[in-house]
Amino acid sequence: SRKPPLAGPALAGGARMFKYTLAATLDEMDREGITVAECPLRSMRCLSLQNGRIVGINTARFDSSAEVRTALIHEDGHFASGAFYLPYSPYQLKAQAEYRADKAAVLKHIPYTELAARLRRGDTLADAAEYFCVTAKPMLCTAIWDIALGPRKKRNHDCIRQILGNDEAVRGKHLYTDQPLQHQQRHH
C-alpha cells in the first residue's frame, strides 16, 4: 500500500522532472524499506530510528524542498553507513556518526562525476545545490571535500579552491564556518 505524501509548506511548488528531487528520494527510501513519517517533532526537525527503519520528519520546520531532501538524504546516510547512536552517547561518538552519515549520503545521492563536472564547468555552489536539490551547506561542502581529499584525488586544499575559485560566496572563506581565512605569516 502506498503511503500518503508528506505535506507542508516546504513541499509546495511544482515537481522537477529528473532524478534529484524530493519525490524521487522518498520513492527510493520507500523501495529500500525506510518509512518516512510526518511527526510533530519539537526539539529537532528530523531523526532516524535504526530499529524499524523509520525516519520522522516535521516538514513544517523546513522552508524548501531542498532543505527537506538534504535532511532526508542525511538520515538515509545513517542507514547506509550503519552510523547510529543513543541520545546519551558521548559527543565524540555522535560527531563521528553524523560525519559518517553525511559522507554516506553524499556518496549515495550526489554522484562525484556529476558534481565535479558541474563545478569544473563553472557552476557555483548555489548552482550545484539547486541541480541536486540540496542545500549548499553542509551537504555540498562534505561532497566537495571528499572530491578534493578523496583517495583518487590530490590531497591538498588548493584543489578545492581552484574548483570553487569562481564562487564569490566561498572565495576567501573557510568552507564550513564561513569565517575569513587566516593566512599565516612566515617569519624568516
NUPA-243996 format. One line per 8 residues: number of its first residue (from 1); their letters; for each residue x, y, z of N, C-alpha, C, O. Coordinates in steps of 0.2 Angstrom, whole numbers, always signed. Last residue first. Layout:
<nodes>
NUM> A> X/Y/Z/X/Y/Z/X/Y/Z/X/Y/Z | ...
</nodes>
This chain:
<nodes>
188> HHRQQHQL> +305/+174/+44/+311/+172/+42/+317/+172/+47/+322/+171/+46 | +289/+169/+46/+294/+173/+49/+301/+170/+47/+302/+164/+48 | +274/+170/+37/+280/+166/+38/+285/+171/+41/+286/+176/+38 | +257/+171/+42/+263/+175/+40/+269/+170/+42/+270/+167/+47 | +243/+163/+36/+249/+163/+41/+254/+167/+38/+256/+166/+32 | +227/+169/+34/+233/+167/+31/+239/+168/+35/+240/+174/+38 | +212/+164/+38/+218/+167/+41/+224/+165/+38/+226/+159/+38 | +197/+167/+29/+203/+163/+30/+209/+167/+33/+210/+173/+32
180> PQDTYLHK> +182/+172/+38/+188/+173/+33/+194/+169/+34/+195/+167/+40 | +170/+159/+40/+174/+164/+43/+180/+166/+38/+182/+161/+34 | +162/+149/+36/+161/+155/+33/+165/+161/+36/+164/+166/+34 | +164/+136/+41/+162/+141/+46/+160/+147/+43/+157/+152/+46 | +167/+127/+30/+162/+125/+35/+160/+131/+39/+154/+131/+41 | +176/+134/+22/+170/+131/+19/+165/+129/+24/+159/+129/+22 | +182/+150/+25/+183/+143/+27/+176/+140/+25/+171/+143/+26 | +185/+162/+11/+181/+160/+17/+183/+152/+18/+183/+148/+14
172> GRVAEDNG> +189/+166/-1/+192/+169/+5/+189/+167/+11/+191/+170/+16 | +175/+162/-10/+181/+165/-10/+184/+168/-4/+180/+173/-1 | +161/+159/-8/+166/+155/-5/+173/+158/-5/+177/+157/+0 | +153/+168/-15/+151/+166/-8/+156/+162/-5/+156/+162/+2 | +159/+168/-28/+160/+174/-23/+158/+172/-16/+162/+175/-11 | +167/+156/-36/+161/+157/-32/+162/+162/-27/+166/+161/-22 | +178/+153/-43/+173/+157/-47/+167/+159/-42/+163/+162/-44 | +185/+143/-36/+188/+150/-37/+183/+155/-40/+184/+161/-38
164> LIQRICDH> +182/+130/-34/+177/+135/-32/+180/+142/-33/+176/+147/-30 | +193/+123/-40/+187/+122/-42/+182/+127/-40/+177/+129/-44 | +203/+129/-32/+203/+130/-39/+197/+129/-42/+194/+132/-46 | +200/+125/-19/+200/+132/-20/+200/+134/-28/+197/+138/-30 | +203/+111/-20/+196/+114/-19/+195/+121/-21/+190/+123/-23 | +216/+112/-23/+212/+109/-27/+205/+111/-26/+202/+113/-31 | +222/+117/-11/+222/+121/-17/+217/+118/-23/+214/+122/-26 | +222/+107/-2/+217/+112/-1/+216/+116/-8/+211/+119/-9
156> NRKKRPGL> +226/+90/-6/+228/+97/-4/+222/+102/-5/+217/+101/-9 | +229/+76/-12/+227/+78/-5/+229/+85/-3/+234/+86/+0 | +221/+72/-27/+227/+75/-24/+224/+77/-17/+219/+80/-16 | +210/+58/-27/+212/+64/-29/+218/+67/-25/+220/+64/-20 | +206/+46/-23/+208/+46/-30/+210/+53/-32/+212/+54/-38 | +202/+47/-10/+208/+43/-11/+210/+43/-18/+216/+42/-20 | +198/+65/-7/+197/+58/-8/+203/+54/-10/+208/+57/-12 | +199/+78/-6/+203/+74/-2/+202/+67/-2/+205/+63/+2
148> AIDWIATC> +191/+84/-16/+197/+86/-15/+202/+82/-11/+208/+81/-13 | +179/+76/-14/+182/+76/-20/+189/+78/-20/+194/+75/-23 | +177/+78/+0/+178/+72/-2/+181/+71/-9/+185/+67/-11 | +174/+92/-1/+180/+90/+2/+182/+83/+1/+187/+81/+0 | +162/+91/-8/+167/+94/-11/+174/+92/-8/+179/+91/-11 | +153/+84/+1/+155/+81/-6/+161/+84/-9/+165/+81/-11 | +153/+94/+11/+156/+87/+13/+158/+84/+6/+163/+81/+5 | +147/+104/+5/+154/+105/+7/+157/+98/+9/+163/+97/+7
140> LMPKATVC> +135/+100/+2/+139/+100/-4/+146/+101/-1/+151/+99/-5 | +129/+99/+16/+130/+93/+11/+135/+94/+6/+139/+90/+5 | +127/+110/+24/+134/+107/+24/+135/+101/+19/+141/+99/+18 | +125/+121/+11/+129/+119/+17/+125/+115/+21/+119/+117/+22 | +116/+121/+0/+123/+121/-1/+128/+119/+5/+133/+117/+4 | +103/+108/+0/+106/+115/+2/+114/+115/+1/+117/+110/+2 | +98/+101/-15/+100/+100/-8/+102/+108/-6/+103/+112/-10 | +96/+97/-29/+90/+99/-24/+92/+97/-17/+89/+94/-13
132> FYEAADAL> +106/+97/-38/+105/+91/-34/+99/+92/-29/+98/+87/-25 | +104/+111/-43/+104/+105/-48/+102/+98/-44/+98/+94/-46 | +106/+118/-31/+99/+118/-35/+99/+112/-39/+93/+109/-39 | +119/+115/-29/+114/+114/-24/+107/+113/-27/+104/+109/-26 | +125/+121/-41/+126/+114/-39/+120/+111/-34/+117/+106/-35 | +122/+135/-38/+120/+131/-44/+120/+124/-43/+115/+120/-45 | +129/+137/-26/+122/+138/-27/+119/+134/-33/+114/+131/-32 | +142/+135/-30/+139/+130/-25/+132/+131/-25/+128/+126/-25
124> TDGRRLRA> +142/+138/-48/+144/+140/-41/+141/+134/-36/+137/+130/-39 | +150/+130/-62/+144/+131/-58/+146/+134/-51/+152/+132/-49 | +161/+128/-71/+159/+135/-68/+153/+136/-64/+152/+141/-62 | +165/+116/-74/+162/+120/-80/+160/+127/-77/+158/+131/-81 | +168/+111/-62/+173/+112/-66/+171/+117/-72/+175/+121/-75 | +155/+108/-56/+160/+113/-53/+165/+115/-58/+167/+121/-58 | +151/+98/-65/+147/+104/-64/+151/+110/-61/+151/+116/-64 | +160/+88/-63/+159/+91/-70/+156/+98/-69/+158/+102/-73
116> ALETYPIH> +158/+85/-49/+164/+88/-51/+164/+91/-58/+167/+96/-59 | +145/+80/-50/+146/+86/-46/+153/+89/-48/+153/+95/-49 | +146/+69/-58/+142/+74/-60/+143/+81/-56/+144/+86/-59 | +155/+61/-51/+157/+63/-58/+153/+69/-60/+155/+74/-63 | +149/+59/-38/+155/+63/-39/+156/+65/-46/+158/+71/-47 | +132/+60/-35/+137/+57/-39/+143/+61/-40/+143/+67/-42 | +124/+61/-21/+127/+66/-25/+133/+63/-29/+139/+63/-26 | +120/+49/-15/+115/+54/-18/+118/+59/-22/+114/+63/-26
108> KLVAAKDA> +130/+42/-9/+124/+38/-12/+120/+43/-17/+117/+41/-22 | +140/+51/-5/+142/+45/-9/+136/+42/-13/+136/+40/-19 | +131/+58/+4/+134/+61/-2/+136/+56/-7/+135/+57/-13 | +128/+48/+14/+123/+52/+10/+126/+55/+3/+122/+54/-2 | +141/+45/+19/+137/+40/+15/+131/+43/+11/+130/+41/+5 | +144/+58/+25/+148/+55/+19/+144/+50/+15/+145/+50/+9 | +134/+59/+34/+134/+64/+29/+138/+61/+23/+136/+62/+17 | +137/+48/+42/+130/+48/+39/+131/+53/+33/+128/+52/+28
100> RYEAQAKL> +149/+51/+47/+149/+45/+43/+142/+45/+39/+142/+43/+33 | +146/+63/+55/+150/+63/+49/+150/+57/+44/+149/+58/+38 | +138/+56/+64/+135/+62/+60/+139/+63/+54/+137/+63/+48 | +147/+48/+71/+141/+45/+67/+138/+50/+62/+136/+48/+57 | +156/+58/+76/+158/+53/+71/+152/+50/+67/+153/+49/+61 | +147/+64/+85/+150/+68/+79/+153/+63/+74/+152/+65/+68 | +144/+54/+94/+138/+57/+90/+141/+60/+84/+139/+60/+78 | +156/+51/+99/+153/+46/+96/+147/+49/+91/+147/+47/+85
92> QYPSYPLY> +159/+64/+105/+163/+61/+100/+160/+56/+96/+161/+56/+90 | +149/+64/+115/+149/+69/+110/+153/+66/+104/+151/+67/+98 | +142/+48/+121/+147/+54/+121/+147/+58/+115/+146/+55/+109 | +124/+46/+121/+131/+44/+119/+135/+50/+120/+133/+56/+119 | +111/+48/+124/+116/+49/+129/+123/+47/+127/+127/+47/+132 | +104/+44/+112/+104/+51/+114/+109/+53/+120/+112/+58/+120 | +115/+33/+103/+109/+34/+108/+110/+41/+110/+115/+45/+110 | +118/+31/+85/+120/+32/+92/+114/+33/+96/+108/+35/+94
84> FAGSAFHG> +123/+25/+69/+118/+27/+74/+121/+28/+81/+126/+25/+82 | +128/+21/+55/+130/+25/+60/+125/+28/+64/+122/+33/+62 | +126/+13/+43/+125/+10/+50/+127/+14/+56/+128/+12/+61 | +126/+19/+31/+133/+18/+34/+132/+14/+41/+137/+12/+43 | +113/+19/+27/+118/+16/+23/+124/+15/+26/+128/+10/+24 | +107/+25/+38/+105/+18/+37/+110/+15/+32/+112/+9/+33 | +113/+38/+38/+113/+34/+44/+112/+27/+42/+115/+22/+45 | +108/+42/+25/+115/+41/+26/+117/+37/+33/+121/+33/+33
76> DEHILATR> +95/+45/+27/+97/+39/+23/+104/+37/+24/+106/+31/+24 | +98/+57/+34/+95/+52/+38/+96/+45/+34/+98/+40/+37 | +102/+64/+22/+107/+63/+28/+104/+58/+32/+108/+53/+34 | +91/+64/+15/+97/+60/+12/+102/+59/+18/+106/+54/+18 | +83/+72/+23/+81/+65/+22/+87/+61/+19/+88/+55/+21 | +89/+85/+22/+88/+81/+29/+87/+74/+28/+90/+69/+31 | +89/+87/+9/+95/+87/+12/+94/+83/+19/+99/+79/+20 | +75/+88/+7/+79/+82/+4/+85/+82/+7/+88/+76/+8
68> VEASSDFR> +72/+99/+15/+69/+93/+16/+73/+87/+13/+74/+82/+17 | +79/+109/+7/+80/+108/+14/+78/+101/+17/+81/+97/+20 | +72/+108/-5/+79/+106/-5/+81/+105/+3/+86/+101/+4 | +59/+112/-2/+60/+105/-3/+68/+103/-3/+69/+97/-2 | +60/+124/+12/+60/+122/+5/+61/+115/+4/+63/+111/+9 | +60/+126/+26/+57/+131/+21/+57/+130/+14/+54/+133/+10 | +54/+116/+39/+58/+117/+34/+55/+122/+29/+49/+123/+29 | +44/+113/+49/+50/+117/+51/+55/+118/+46/+61/+120/+47
60> ATNIGVIR> +35/+105/+43/+33/+112/+44/+39/+116/+46/+39/+123/+46 | +40/+93/+43/+41/+97/+37/+39/+104/+38/+42/+108/+34 | +47/+83/+53/+42/+89/+54/+44/+94/+48/+47/+98/+49 | +50/+66/+52/+52/+72/+50/+46/+77/+51/+40/+75/+50 | +58/+50/+56/+52/+55/+57/+55/+62/+55/+60/+64/+56 | +61/+35/+48/+63/+42/+48/+57/+47/+50/+52/+46/+47 | +64/+19/+52/+60/+24/+52/+63/+31/+52/+68/+32/+56 | +68/+5/+55/+70/+8/+49/+65/+14/+47/+61/+14/+42
52> GNQLSLCR> +66/-3/+66/+60/-2/+62/+62/+2/+56/+57/+3/+51 | +80/+4/+73/+75/-1/+74/+69/+1/+70/+66/+6/+72 | +85/+17/+70/+88/+11/+67/+83/+5/+67/+82/+2/+62 | +77/+31/+66/+77/+26/+71/+79/+20/+68/+76/+17/+63 | +81/+48/+63/+81/+42/+61/+81/+37/+67/+85/+37/+71 | +74/+65/+62/+78/+60/+66/+77/+53/+62/+71/+52/+59 | +71/+82/+61/+71/+76/+58/+75/+71/+62/+80/+73/+65 | +71/+94/+69/+67/+94/+63/+66/+87/+60/+61/+85/+57
44> MSRLPCEA> +69/+94/+87/+73/+93/+81/+68/+93/+75/+62/+92/+76 | +60/+96/+97/+67/+98/+98/+72/+97/+92/+77/+100/+92 | +48/+92/+92/+49/+98/+95/+56/+100/+95/+58/+106/+94 | +39/+84/+78/+45/+84/+82/+46/+91/+85/+45/+96/+82 | +26/+78/+73/+27/+84/+76/+33/+85/+81/+32/+86/+87 | +30/+69/+58/+30/+69/+65/+30/+76/+68/+34/+80/+65 | +28/+59/+44/+27/+66/+47/+26/+65/+54/+22/+62/+56 | +40/+46/+40/+33/+48/+43/+33/+55/+45/+38/+58/+49
36> VTIGERDM> +46/+34/+30/+47/+42/+31/+40/+44/+34/+35/+43/+30 | +54/+19/+31/+47/+23/+32/+49/+30/+34/+52/+31/+39 | +63/+10/+20/+63/+15/+25/+57/+19/+25/+55/+22/+20 | +64/+0/+10/+61/-2/+16/+62/+3/+22/+61/+2/+28 | +68/+5/-2/+73/+2/+2/+71/+0/+9/+74/-2/+14 | +57/+11/-7/+59/+4/-10/+64/+1/-6/+65/-5/-6 | +57/+22/+1/+52/+18/+2/+54/+11/-1/+52/+6/+2 | +68/+29/-4/+69/+26/+3/+63/+21/+4/+64/+16/+8
28> EDLTAALT> +64/+31/-17/+69/+27/-16/+70/+24/-9/+71/+18/-8 | +53/+40/-14/+52/+34/-18/+57/+29/-17/+56/+23/-15 | +60/+51/-9/+55/+47/-5/+54/+40/-8/+53/+36/-4 | +68/+54/-20/+71/+52/-14/+66/+48/-9/+68/+43/-7 | +58/+58/-29/+62/+53/-31/+66/+50/-25/+67/+44/-24 | +53/+70/-22/+49/+64/-23/+53/+58/-25/+51/+52/-23 | +64/+78/-22/+62/+76/-16/+57/+69/-17/+58/+64/-13 | +76/+74/-35/+70/+78/-32/+68/+74/-26/+70/+69/-24
20> YKFMRAGG> +85/+70/-46/+87/+73/-40/+81/+77/-37/+82/+84/-37 | +80/+65/-58/+81/+60/-53/+83/+64/-46/+83/+60/-41 | +67/+76/-64/+73/+72/-65/+75/+69/-58/+71/+70/-54 | +57/+87/-65/+57/+81/-69/+64/+77/-70/+65/+76/-76 | +50/+94/-50/+55/+94/-56/+56/+87/-59/+55/+82/-55 | +34/+99/-46/+39/+94/-46/+44/+95/-51/+42/+96/-57 | +30/+115/-39/+30/+110/-44/+35/+105/-44/+41/+107/-41 | +24/+118/-22/+28/+120/-28/+28/+114/-33/+26/+109/-31
12> ALAPGALP> +28/+113/-5/+24/+116/-10/+28/+118/-17/+34/+118/-16 | +35/+108/+5/+34/+104/-1/+30/+107/-6/+28/+104/-11 | +36/+117/+15/+42/+115/+12/+41/+111/+5/+45/+111/+1 | +23/+117/+20/+25/+122/+16/+31/+121/+12/+32/+123/+7 | +16/+100/+19/+19/+106/+22/+21/+111/+18/+22/+110/+12 | +16/+82/+18/+13/+88/+17/+17/+94/+20/+21/+92/+25 | +21/+66/+10/+22/+71/+16/+19/+78/+13/+18/+79/+7 | +8/+56/+4/+14/+60/+3/+14/+65/+9/+9/+66/+12
4> PKRS> +3/+40/+11/+1/+47/+9/+7/+51/+8/+12/+50/+12 | +10/+25/+4/+9/+29/+10/+7/+36/+7/+9/+38/+2 | +2/+11/-4/+6/+17/-4/+5/+22/+1/-1/+23/+3 | +4/-6/+0/+0/+0/+0/+4/+6/+0/+10/+6/+3
</nodes>
